[in-house]
Amino acid sequence: MANSASGMAVHDECKLKFLELKAKRNYRFIVFKIQDQQVVVDKVGSPQETYDDFQASLPADECRYAVFDFDFITSENCQKSKIFFIAWSPDTSKVRSKMVYASSKDRFKRELDGIQVELQATDPSEMSFDIIKGRAL
Protein backbone atom coordinates (compact mmCIF):
# COMPACT_ATOMS: atom_id res chain seq x y z
CA MET A 1 0.00 0.00 0.00
CA ALA A 2 2.85 2.41 0.72
CA ASN A 3 4.58 4.09 -2.18
CA SER A 4 8.30 3.32 -2.16
CA ALA A 5 9.18 6.80 -3.41
CA SER A 6 7.25 8.71 -0.77
CA GLY A 7 6.47 6.02 1.81
CA MET A 8 2.88 7.31 1.80
CA ALA A 9 -0.15 5.10 2.32
CA VAL A 10 -3.70 6.05 1.41
CA HIS A 11 -6.38 5.40 4.02
CA ASP A 12 -9.33 3.36 2.68
CA GLU A 13 -11.75 6.10 3.78
CA CYS A 14 -10.22 8.41 1.13
CA LYS A 15 -11.21 6.07 -1.68
CA LEU A 16 -14.61 5.33 -0.14
CA LYS A 17 -15.54 9.01 0.25
CA PHE A 18 -14.31 9.74 -3.28
CA LEU A 19 -16.49 6.94 -4.70
CA GLU A 20 -19.47 8.36 -2.80
CA LEU A 21 -18.77 11.83 -4.25
CA LYS A 22 -18.40 10.43 -7.77
CA ALA A 23 -21.25 7.90 -7.83
CA LYS A 24 -23.78 9.14 -5.29
CA ARG A 25 -22.92 12.85 -5.21
CA ASN A 26 -23.06 12.76 -1.39
CA TYR A 27 -20.46 15.53 -1.13
CA ARG A 28 -19.56 18.74 -2.95
CA PHE A 29 -15.91 18.44 -1.96
CA ILE A 30 -13.42 16.41 0.06
CA VAL A 31 -10.23 17.79 1.59
CA PHE A 32 -7.40 15.36 2.33
CA LYS A 33 -4.31 15.77 4.48
CA ILE A 34 -1.18 13.78 5.15
CA GLN A 35 -1.00 12.58 8.72
CA ASP A 36 1.24 9.90 10.24
CA GLN A 37 2.65 8.85 6.85
CA GLN A 38 -0.74 8.38 5.22
CA VAL A 39 -3.34 10.39 3.34
CA VAL A 40 -6.55 10.76 5.36
CA VAL A 41 -9.85 12.62 4.97
CA ASP A 42 -9.67 16.06 6.58
CA LYS A 43 -13.10 17.52 5.74
CA VAL A 44 -16.11 16.83 3.56
CA GLY A 45 -18.56 19.37 2.20
CA SER A 46 -22.26 18.66 1.81
CA PRO A 47 -23.86 18.91 -1.67
CA GLN A 48 -25.38 22.27 -0.70
CA GLU A 49 -22.00 23.88 -0.03
CA THR A 50 -20.52 26.32 -2.54
CA TYR A 51 -17.11 26.84 -4.08
CA ASP A 52 -16.56 29.66 -1.55
CA ASP A 53 -17.23 27.19 1.28
CA PHE A 54 -14.71 24.84 -0.29
CA GLN A 55 -12.03 27.54 -0.56
CA ALA A 56 -12.68 28.58 3.05
CA SER A 57 -12.09 24.98 4.17
CA LEU A 58 -8.47 25.01 2.95
CA PRO A 59 -5.94 26.15 5.57
CA ALA A 60 -4.04 29.33 4.67
CA ASP A 61 -0.62 27.94 5.61
CA GLU A 62 -0.80 24.15 5.25
CA CYS A 63 -0.76 21.90 2.17
CA ARG A 64 -3.77 19.78 1.27
CA TYR A 65 -5.18 17.69 -1.55
CA ALA A 66 -8.80 18.21 -2.46
CA VAL A 67 -11.45 17.09 -4.90
CA PHE A 68 -14.30 19.35 -5.90
CA ASP A 69 -17.39 18.32 -7.86
CA PHE A 70 -18.04 21.31 -10.12
CA ASP A 71 -21.51 21.64 -11.67
CA PHE A 72 -21.95 23.91 -14.66
CA ILE A 73 -24.16 24.59 -17.67
CA THR A 74 -22.57 24.34 -21.12
CA SER A 75 -23.15 26.82 -23.94
CA GLU A 76 -25.62 24.25 -25.33
CA ASN A 77 -27.56 24.58 -22.05
CA CYS A 78 -26.60 21.09 -20.81
CA GLN A 79 -26.06 20.39 -17.11
CA LYS A 80 -22.57 18.90 -16.64
CA SER A 81 -20.21 18.14 -13.80
CA LYS A 82 -16.44 17.69 -13.63
CA ILE A 83 -14.37 16.42 -10.75
CA PHE A 84 -11.36 18.58 -10.03
CA PHE A 85 -8.26 17.43 -8.18
CA ILE A 86 -6.58 20.37 -6.50
CA ALA A 87 -3.11 20.25 -5.02
CA TRP A 88 -3.09 23.12 -2.52
CA SER A 89 0.44 24.15 -1.56
CA PRO A 90 0.43 27.71 -0.18
CA ASP A 91 3.64 29.72 -0.30
CA THR A 92 3.44 30.14 3.49
CA SER A 93 3.49 26.39 4.22
CA LYS A 94 6.63 24.64 5.44
CA VAL A 95 9.14 23.55 2.79
CA ARG A 96 9.18 19.97 4.09
CA SER A 97 5.40 19.79 3.88
CA LYS A 98 5.45 21.06 0.28
CA MET A 99 8.02 18.42 -0.63
CA VAL A 100 6.04 15.58 0.96
CA TYR A 101 2.81 16.63 -0.74
CA ALA A 102 4.54 17.11 -4.10
CA SER A 103 6.22 13.69 -3.96
CA SER A 104 3.02 11.88 -2.96
CA LYS A 105 0.56 13.65 -5.28
CA ASP A 106 0.70 11.42 -8.36
CA ARG A 107 0.46 8.22 -6.34
CA PHE A 108 -2.53 9.54 -4.40
CA LYS A 109 -4.25 10.87 -7.52
CA ARG A 110 -4.00 7.42 -9.15
CA GLU A 111 -6.05 6.01 -6.25
CA LEU A 112 -8.95 8.31 -7.17
CA ASP A 113 -10.32 6.99 -10.43
CA GLY A 114 -12.47 9.59 -12.15
CA ILE A 115 -10.51 12.83 -11.76
CA GLN A 116 -11.16 14.96 -14.85
CA VAL A 117 -9.17 18.14 -14.24
CA GLU A 118 -6.05 18.74 -12.15
CA LEU A 119 -5.09 22.10 -10.74
CA GLN A 120 -2.15 23.19 -8.62
CA ALA A 121 -2.45 26.31 -6.51
CA THR A 122 -0.10 28.20 -4.22
CA ASP A 123 -2.52 31.01 -3.41
CA PRO A 124 -6.30 31.44 -3.68
CA SER A 125 -6.10 33.50 -6.88
CA GLU A 126 -4.69 30.44 -8.72
CA MET A 127 -7.89 28.52 -8.00
CA SER A 128 -10.48 31.26 -8.31
CA PHE A 129 -13.99 30.37 -9.42
CA ASP A 130 -13.30 31.87 -12.85
CA ILE A 131 -10.24 29.63 -13.32
CA ILE A 132 -12.22 26.55 -12.28
CA LYS A 133 -15.04 27.49 -14.64
CA GLY A 134 -12.60 28.12 -17.49
CA ARG A 135 -10.90 24.75 -17.01
CA ALA A 136 -14.24 22.92 -16.86
CA LEU A 137 -15.60 24.18 -20.18
N, C-alpha and C positions, 0 to 999 in steps of 0.2 A: 504493500500500500504506500509506503514512503518512497519518495522520489530520490534516487541516489544523488542527483545534482544538488538538490536543496534540502533533502532530509525531511521534507514536508509531507504529512499525511493529510487526507481530507476526511473530515468527520462525515459519517453516513447521513446525518441530518441535513447537511448542505445539499446533497443530491436529492434527498426526499423533498425538501422545501422547494428546490428548483423545479422538480417534476410537477409539484402541486401548482406552482406559478404557471408553468408552461401548459399543462393539460387541463387543470381545473380553474385556473385564473383566481386562485384563493388570495393572492397577494398582488400588490402593485409593484413592490420592490423587495429585495432582500439585500442586506448588507452583511458582508462576511469579514472576519478578522482572523489574524494568525495569533494563536495562543497556545503555549506549551507545545511547540513544534507541530501544530496541526491547524488546518483551516476550519473554523467553526462559524455558526450563524451568530451574528451580532444583533441584528434587528430585522423585523419584517414589517412591511407596511400593508395595511388593509387595501382592498380594491378601491375604496373611496378616497384614498390619499392622493395628493397631487404631486407633480414634479417638484414643486417648492418644498413640500413635506419631505420628499426624498433627499433633496439637497441639504435641508436642515438636519437630517439624520446623520450626515457625514461629519466626523470630527474635524475641526479646523487644523489640527496639528498632528494627526496620526493617519497612517496609510490604511486603506481598506480596499476590498474588492466589492463590487456591487452588481446586481442585475436589476434592470428596470424594464417593465413591460409598458411600452409606449404605444398608446392608441392614437390613431390619426385618420383623417379622411383624405383620400387621394383627390387629384384634380378631376377624376371621373366620378367623384362622389361615392367612392367605395370605402367602407369601414375596414381598416387594416390595423395590424398590430405587429410590432417588431420588438424582439428582446435584445436589449443592449447589455453588453458587459462593460463595466467601467472600472478601470484601474485608477484609484484615487491615491495620489502620492503628493501631498502638499509640500511646497518648498520648505515649510517650517518644521516638517517631521524630521526625526533623527535619521542620519545617513545610514546607519545599520538597518533600520526598519525599511528604508527605501530599497536597500540592496536585497533584503530577504523577500520583500514583496515582488520585486522585479524578477528575481531568480525563480520564484515559485509560480508566477502568473500563468505561463503557458501550460504547465502541468495541471493546474487547477481548472483552467478554462476548458481543457480537454474532458474533464469530468462532467461538465455541464453541456450535454448534447442539446443543441437547439439555439445557441447564441447566433444572432444574425448580424449584429454590428458591434465592433469593439471600439472603445474610446479610452484614451489615456488623458488624465487631467492632473495638473499641478496646482491650479487655482480655480475657483468657481467659474470664472469667465470662460475657461476652456471646455466647460460642459453646460453652458447656458441652454435654456430651452430652445432658442433659435438654432443652436448648433445641433442639438438632438433632432429637432424637426428636419433640418437640412439633410442630416445623414440618413434619416428614415425614408425620405422620399426618393 
